[in-house]
Amino acid sequence: MQRVNMDKLAKYKSMRLKGETPEPFGGKSIQGKPHPNKLFFVVQKHAATALHYDFRLEVDGVMPSWAIPKGPSLDSSIRRLAMKTEDHPLDYRHFEGEIPKGQYGGGQVIIWDEGEYIPEREDEKVRVQIVDKKEGEKVMFEGIEKGEVKFFLRGKRLKGSFALVKTRGFPPGSSRDTWLLIKHKDEFAKTGFDAQDYVKSVVSEKVITT
């Protein structure tokens, strides 16, 4: 597995002006320090040009990210479009606030969900959880490169097994990095679940007001 280096955040930093936006830029803060044996995810509701939900998974020292227009769902019959975006720093999972207008992604951000996650893999058609962090990150890193990852979320709203699967582009022929977020059928699946029915931040109870 390719080890993390600050170049993985080069695109993120090139799109933002430090000092002009309250967003974190990575570094050696306590919030940006990886846990020795746990992996985390966050979903941030983001009122940018279009309201969407940013889904981020910790992998190898950064947070690969996907913008999900309609938000994640616990309904296993639903496939949510997820657009791959730039990797974010680890401390971004704690970010709530307002990105100033005129800056990239300008608008309010709240933490819609957060928690730990466990990578999964298929073993003779059975999903197996990978509890060793180093091995799990290797599987996630390689899976993202190949275009398919599976994982188990332990969030406050999102729970159970999911998959992210890369598509050939949407609309057909597009060069955009498009994926689908899929909820597997398990005890946590919930028919009719809609992210838009849950408006408050899970850490502060803030809501998007614009």
C-alpha positions as CSV (number, residue, x, y, z in Angstrom):
1,M,0.0,0.0,0.0
2,Q,1.3,3.5,-0.9
3,R,2.0,5.3,2.4
4,V,0.5,8.7,3.1
5,N,2.3,11.9,2.3
6,M,1.3,15.5,2.2
7,D,1.0,15.3,-1.6
8,K,-2.3,13.5,-1.1
9,L,-3.7,16.7,0.2
10,A,-2.2,18.9,-2.5
11,K,-5.4,19.1,-4.5
12,Y,-7.4,19.9,-1.4
13,K,-5.0,22.7,-0.5
14,S,-4.9,24.1,-4.0
15,M,-8.6,24.6,-4.0
16,R,-8.7,26.6,-0.7
17,L,-7.0,29.7,0.7
18,K,-5.6,29.2,4.2
19,G,-6.7,32.0,6.4
20,E,-9.7,32.8,4.2
21,T,-11.7,29.7,5.2
22,P,-12.2,28.0,8.6
23,E,-11.6,24.6,7.2
24,P,-8.6,22.6,8.6
25,F,-5.6,22.1,6.4
26,G,-4.1,19.0,8.2
27,G,-1.2,18.9,10.5
28,K,-0.1,17.6,13.9
29,S,-3.2,18.6,15.9
30,I,-4.7,16.1,18.3
31,Q,-7.9,16.1,16.1
32,G,-5.8,15.2,13.1
33,K,-3.9,12.3,14.8
34,P,-5.0,8.8,13.7
35,H,-6.3,6.5,16.4
36,P,-3.9,3.5,16.9
37,N,-6.5,0.8,16.1
38,K,-9.8,2.5,14.9
39,L,-11.0,3.9,11.7
40,F,-13.6,6.7,11.5
41,F,-16.1,8.1,9.0
42,V,-18.2,11.3,8.8
43,V,-21.1,12.5,6.8
44,Q,-21.3,16.3,6.5
45,K,-24.4,18.0,5.2
46,H,-23.2,20.9,3.0
47,A,-25.2,23.8,1.7
48,A,-22.9,24.8,-1.1
49,T,-24.2,25.8,-4.6
50,A,-26.4,22.7,-4.3
51,L,-27.2,21.0,-1.0
52,H,-25.5,17.7,-0.7
53,Y,-24.0,15.2,1.8
54,D,-20.2,14.7,1.9
55,F,-19.3,11.1,2.8
56,R,-15.7,10.6,4.1
57,L,-13.9,7.4,5.2
58,E,-10.5,7.5,6.9
59,V,-7.9,5.6,4.8
60,D,-4.1,5.8,5.2
61,G,-4.0,9.1,7.0
62,V,-6.5,11.1,4.9
63,M,-10.2,10.9,4.2
64,P,-11.2,9.9,0.7
65,S,-14.5,11.7,0.0
66,W,-17.7,11.4,-2.1
67,A,-20.4,14.0,-2.6
68,I,-23.9,12.4,-2.4
69,P,-26.6,14.7,-3.7
70,K,-29.6,12.9,-2.0
71,G,-27.7,11.7,1.0
72,P,-27.0,8.1,2.3
73,S,-29.8,5.7,2.9
74,L,-30.5,2.7,5.0
75,D,-32.9,1.4,2.4
76,S,-31.2,-1.5,0.6
77,S,-33.3,-1.0,-2.5
78,I,-31.8,2.4,-3.1
79,R,-28.6,3.1,-4.9
80,R,-27.3,6.6,-4.2
81,L,-25.1,8.5,-6.7
82,A,-21.8,9.4,-5.1
83,M,-19.3,11.7,-6.9
84,K,-15.7,11.2,-5.9
85,T,-14.0,14.4,-4.7
86,E,-10.5,15.3,-3.4
87,D,-9.1,13.7,-0.3
88,H,-9.6,15.7,2.9
89,P,-7.4,15.9,6.1
90,L,-8.3,13.7,9.0
91,D,-9.3,16.6,11.2
92,Y,-12.0,17.6,8.7
93,R,-14.2,15.0,10.3
94,H,-14.7,17.4,13.2
95,F,-15.5,20.4,11.1
96,E,-18.8,22.3,11.4
97,G,-19.1,25.9,10.4
98,E,-19.6,28.2,7.5
99,I,-17.3,28.4,4.5
100,P,-17.4,32.1,3.3
101,K,-19.1,33.0,0.1
102,G,-16.7,33.3,-2.7
103,Q,-14.5,30.5,-1.3
104,Y,-14.6,27.0,-2.8
105,G,-17.6,25.2,-1.4
106,G,-19.0,28.3,0.3
107,G,-21.9,27.6,2.6
108,Q,-22.9,26.0,5.9
109,V,-21.6,22.6,7.0
110,I,-22.9,20.4,9.8
111,I,-22.0,16.9,10.9
112,W,-25.0,14.8,9.8
113,D,-23.5,11.5,11.1
114,E,-20.2,10.2,12.4
115,G,-18.7,7.1,14.0
116,E,-16.3,4.2,13.5
117,Y,-16.2,1.9,10.5
118,I,-14.8,-1.5,9.9
119,P,-13.5,-2.6,6.4
120,E,-15.0,-5.7,5.0
121,R,-14.1,-8.2,2.2
122,E,-15.8,-11.1,0.5
123,D,-14.6,-14.6,1.7
124,E,-16.3,-17.4,-0.2
125,K,-19.3,-15.1,-0.7
126,V,-19.5,-14.2,3.0
127,R,-18.6,-10.7,4.1
128,V,-15.9,-10.8,6.7
129,Q,-15.0,-7.8,8.9
130,I,-11.3,-6.8,9.1
131,V,-10.6,-5.7,12.6
132,D,-6.8,-5.2,12.2
133,K,-6.5,-1.5,11.2
134,K,-3.3,-1.9,9.1
135,E,-4.8,-4.8,7.1
136,G,-8.2,-3.0,6.8
137,E,-6.6,0.2,5.4
138,K,-4.7,-1.9,2.9
139,V,-7.9,-3.5,1.7
140,M,-9.7,-0.1,1.5
141,F,-6.8,1.6,-0.3
142,E,-6.7,-1.2,-2.9
143,G,-10.4,-1.4,-3.2
144,I,-10.7,2.4,-3.9
145,E,-8.0,2.0,-6.6
146,K,-10.0,-0.9,-8.2
147,G,-13.4,0.8,-7.8
148,E,-15.2,-1.2,-5.1
149,V,-15.1,-1.2,-1.3
150,K,-17.2,-2.7,1.4
151,F,-17.4,-1.6,5.0
152,F,-19.5,-1.7,8.2
153,L,-20.6,1.6,9.7
154,R,-21.1,2.2,13.4
155,G,-22.6,5.6,13.2
156,K,-25.4,7.4,15.1
157,R,-27.7,7.3,12.1
158,L,-26.0,5.0,9.6
159,K,-25.4,1.4,10.7
160,G,-24.6,-1.9,9.1
161,S,-22.9,-3.0,5.9
162,F,-22.4,-0.9,2.8
163,A,-20.6,-0.8,-0.5
164,L,-19.2,1.9,-2.7
165,V,-18.9,0.8,-6.3
166,K,-17.5,2.8,-9.2
167,T,-19.6,3.2,-12.3
168,R,-18.6,3.9,-15.9
169,G,-19.7,7.5,-15.6
170,F,-23.0,9.3,-15.3
171,P,-24.4,10.4,-17.7
172,P,-23.1,7.7,-20.0
173,G,-19.8,8.7,-21.6
174,S,-19.0,11.2,-18.8
175,S,-15.4,11.3,-17.5
176,R,-16.6,12.2,-14.0
177,D,-15.6,9.9,-11.2
178,T,-19.0,8.5,-10.3
179,W,-19.8,5.8,-7.8
180,L,-22.9,4.3,-6.2
181,L,-23.4,4.0,-2.4
182,I,-25.3,0.8,-1.7
183,K,-26.8,-0.5,1.6
184,H,-26.5,-4.3,2.0
185,K,-29.5,-6.2,3.3
186,D,-28.9,-6.8,7.0
187,E,-30.6,-6.2,10.3
188,F,-30.0,-2.4,10.0
189,A,-31.6,-2.0,6.6
190,K,-34.7,0.3,6.8
191,T,-37.2,0.7,4.0
192,G,-38.1,4.3,3.2
193,F,-35.1,5.8,5.0
194,D,-34.4,9.3,3.7
195,A,-31.5,11.4,4.9
196,Q,-33.5,14.6,4.4
197,D,-35.9,13.6,7.2
198,Y,-33.0,14.1,9.7
199,V,-32.1,17.8,9.8
200,K,-30.0,18.2,13.0
201,S,-26.3,17.8,13.5
202,V,-25.5,14.7,15.6
203,V,-22.9,16.7,17.6
204,S,-24.4,20.1,18.1
205,E,-28.1,19.9,17.0
206,K,-27.4,22.8,14.5
207,V,-29.4,22.9,11.3
208,I,-28.8,24.2,7.9
209,T,-30.5,27.6,7.8
210,T,-29.9,28.6,4.2
